[in-house]
Amino acid sequence: MVLSSNSGIHTEAAAAFLADWKLSRQDREVVVCSALELPANAPPAGVVTLGLAALRAVLERMDNQAGWTQVPVVAALIPKEGLQTTLKRNHANLTAAYLDQPFERYIDLIKMAWPAMGRLGLLVGPEQSQSSPAMFKAAQERGFKLSLGRVSRPESLFSTLRTVLSESDALLVLPDTALADANDLQTILITAYRQRIPVVAYSPALVKAGAALGLYASPSQVGKQVAAVMRATMSGSRVAPRLADGITVSVNDQVCRSLGWSLPDGQALADALKHG
Amino acid sequence: MFHMPTWARLLAGGLLLSDWAHAQDSHRVASEDDYFANVPVVLTASRLDQPLNEAPGAITVIDRNTIRLSGARTLVDVLRLVPGYLTGGLNGANPNAAYHIPIDDEGTRNLVLIDGRSVYSSVYKGDTHRGMMDVMLEDIERIEVLRGANSAAYGANAMFGVINIITRHSADTIGGEVSLTKGNNQIWDRRARIGVGDDKASLRLSMGEQRDGGYLDAHDDRRLSQVNLRTDFKPTAVDDVMIRAGLSRLGAQGGYAGNDDDPPRTVFSRDVHFNGVWKHQLSATDELQCSASYMEDWVRDAVPYPPLPSVLLDFSGTGRRTNLEVQRKTTLSPTVRLVAGAGYKDERAYSPPLYSRTDWLSYNESRAFGTVEWRATPEWLLNAGAFVGHHSVAGQYTAPRLMVNWLPSPEHTFRAGVTESVRTPTLAEYYGDIRYYIGSVLAAQTVAASGHVKPERLRSQELGYLGRFPAQSLTLDVRAYRERMDSVIHNISANRATPLPVSGYDIIDFVNLPGLEIRGAEGQLRWKPQELIELWVNHSVEHVDWDLPRFDAQDERRPPRQATTLGLFMHLPNQVTFTVIAQRLGEMTWRDNRDMLPVTRRTDVRVGMPVRVGDVRAELSYTVQSLEGAHPVFLVREPMQLGLRSFVQLKMEL
């Protein structure tokens, strides 16, 4: 298991993996190391990478050291966009457990939190524009009219945001490098709040910063998902890359109360999503 | 999109924004940091508005969409949607609103704030009805009306309601807007707005003119012209600056044909105002706010006295007010929040005809205030505040407030509290001195203020309930109150000090008389039976007892025992909107029972639909006010009837 760093999220995911691995009585020994200290010895039976730096280190080793090419790799704690950008070629033995949540799950969450809402705004960068027909369909099936704002250039963020907010009851912000700048996120949160529109985001940090609601997989949930994927891989199954299984919902109570919303707590919303 | 010109960027502190300039790294690869790395807290505790159920009082919020749908042309018309508010006005050109009791004609006991700037006039009677016209409805983001008194937070004048008008952030009004309104009763309104900039620095300039013919048969045509500017900028990520400035000119007819003491004339007035607010986030839980405002109100109201044209009936003057304030909002612990501040204001007036002196009259006031909010348990919230003012004429005064909110669940809040409020006398009540000369001979004196007047006081006790019923899409806001007002300032006829050539005139002095008690309850229900339909029901019941039996006997300024307003807001297919606002007011008087207004009913209806003018988005609307036709308003002995008004408005977003 290769960790991008010894920061909290990587060690939390690793600990959850190890606990799950131990519980499932796997006989393989797990060696945990940092991306900077990848051992030079014989290739392992399988590799889990936690984070972008870890994936890069392992891909480099696969390119440069014979024997690593055939090692099954499970890339985790990484966004889909990050993995696709990093891969320079096709790796048949590589699979992934992305941090990204299925789009439909966000819509379900918003419907649960605000059943009466009918208009949803969504900001996407150039990378996500291709998937927009599916997004429109998913939103429509759940009773939402989707207003999609494509931010093609950083300078167009504010004008796109204004247009989207004027047609929305809630704003969904998805991970996108075109929108990930801290100043851009500040613009989004402040402008939406001024117009009393709740923002639904993809990370705990954004909920703390001012989004009303967040949906994401916690590092522990990622660890558990990766353990399951690795078990399947070790048993010879070919597992396709998949979106996050883990569901954690955070509610910014202060922001919601200030906007006049009283929402169920995050655990209740997460449970409802899991069972809904 | 409009781009901000260089001069505007400089004005808006654009040079300071270089720290904010950032180059997007187009080659950055998405990583786990996008999910889990810390992002600075943007919506800090001090940036968030207080939730309505935690506020230390009953607050009615009217947002801009409701203002638009209401079809209102004046702020006073919008206030009909707030429970407990009565609307009237000296005539059709001077609309006024009063909370609970129609205790004065000019809104002297209202506190009206536009972006934090108090708008009352310093010239003479401290009226707010003209200051309320310093903002165009289209520029308002929302109106928050604190139903009740709150001198503990706002100081003097926050006695019968605090009308807090928040204009739209200039970053939200980028682009242009033009609207034209034409109707009967000489209604002809024009307005244009332009907004430039972005989220870091922006500027809005709006200008417009409103004209109408006031009430039926009355000499009260109105012509209001104004220019308003607002700019907002963020010098750094933790600083927000707002500057607002404006100029309003009002030509308001007044007086009555055949009334020599109040002859027909046109009163010209002009307000110039400036307001600046700087907010600095010291931390996620600590905010410093500095504000400064300046207002000059100039009135030209002069007409020859018909029997003696050489004598001028003159009520002209100039008032100026400068106000400075520093305020800090901080969180002392997870359960204790503090708002504390200090301020200074200077009020002055120049009016030889109103004060019989040729120098500026003035007073000043320094003040300190603080409010502590303690969340004793998740269900109990205590809010205690006090205001201490030192008035250069009235001396020192205090205004305390204590409110307890019990929140047994997030949906239900019960509130109980007591508030003491104060109104310090106006310059007219201290120094008014109106004399008339024939040549150099004193012919008459109509006002001679002795200055022996002290502040009015109001003790308000209230019980409140705010309930949200999400399953039924319903909210209920109820307030029961007992308000005890003491030392009410009245004008009385004083003894003549010297015999005067022109007889038959009383000389007015201002004195404190025993007060009154108001008991009552009011409530508002908002129900959305369907996503696109909203129904509002306001109802109030109240009773006034004056301490002086003669005031009770003559129905002095008696509010209606019952008042009801219904509002229906519907969004129909094809984005058509339909609104009905119907009001029923019981018998009432703005003066006494010689002008007892009968039960009145007024229904306003508005239909709006989107249209396209070329590539421009526009809305066309048709509004009918007072559908029932003419009915008496304000006074019955004068020709004051509000007739049916209808107008068409075309509003284009450019």
Interface residues (C-beta under 8 A of the other chain):
Chain A: S4 I9 G51 L52 A53 L77 I78 P79 E81 G82 T85 T86 L99 A116 G118 P154 F158 S159 R162 P175 D176 T177 A178 A180 D181 A182 N183 L185 Q186 T187 L189 I190 T191 Y193 R194 Q195 R196 Y202 S203 P204 A205 L206 K208 A209 G210 Y216 P219 N252 Q254 V255 R257 S258 G260 S262
Chain B: M1 W20 H22 Q24 R28 V29 A30 S31 E32 D34 Y35 F36 A37 N38 V39 P40 V41 V42 L43 A45 R47 L48 D49 Q50 P51 L52 N53 E54 D63 E141 H169 A171 D172 I174 D198 D199 A237 P410 E411 R468 P470 S473 K528 E531
